Amino acid sequence: MERTGFEPFGEQLVSATDTQPRSRASKLLLRAGTGLFWSLVAAIVLARAAFFEPGVYDGFSHVASLAKNLLF
C-alpha cells in the first residue's frame, strides 16, 4: 500500500492518472441525488419558516429565571 495514495483517515485518494470516465447513468444518478437532497433541505427550511412559533421557548426562559431566583 502506497503511503501517498491514502489520506490520514484511510480514504483512497484519486490521482490524475486513475481517472476513469464515468458512465452517463452514474452522472444522471449523481445529479438526481444531489437535486433531491437540496430540494429536501429547501423544503425543511421553508416549512420551519412557515410553522415557526415565536413563543415556543418562552417556557424555558421562565424556568431559567425561577432557577436564577432560587440560586441567587
N, C-alpha and C positions, 0 to 999 in steps of 0.2 A: 504494500500500500504506500503510495507516494504521499509524503507529507504535504506537498504543495497542492495536491488535488482535493484536500479536505479542509474545511474551516474548523475552528476550535471545538465546535459542538458536534462534529461528526458528519455534517451535511456535505455532500459531494459538490464541489464547485464545477460549474460548467465553463470550460475553456473555449476559446475561439476555434480550436481545431476540432472540438467534439460536437459542433453544432450540426444538428440534423434537421432537415426540412420537416416542418410539422404538416400533418395532413389537414385537409380542408375541414373535415369533421371535427378535428381537435380544436382548430381555431374557432369554429362556429360554437362548439360547446363551451369554450372558454368565454367567449363574448356573451353567450346566453346566461351563463352562470354569474358573470360579473354584472350584467344588467339586472338580473333577478335580485342579487344581493343589494345593489344600490337602490333599486326601487323599493325593497323592503325597508331599508334604512330611511328613505324619504317618507314612506307611509307611517312608520313608527313615530318619526319626529312630528309629522303633521297631526297624527292622532293625539300625541301628547299635548301639542299646542291647542288643539280643538277642545279637548276634555280636561284641561288644566283647571284646578280649583285653587284659587289663591289662599284660602283659609285652611288648607289641609294640615299645615304644620303649626297652626296656632296652638294646638293642644300641647305640643312639645315645649313651646316657649312658656306656657303656663306651668307645666310640671317643672321646668328648669328654674323658674322664678320661685316656686314653692321650695325646691331643694336649696336654693341660694338663701332664702329666708331662714330655713331651718339650720343651715350650717353657720351662717354669719349673724 
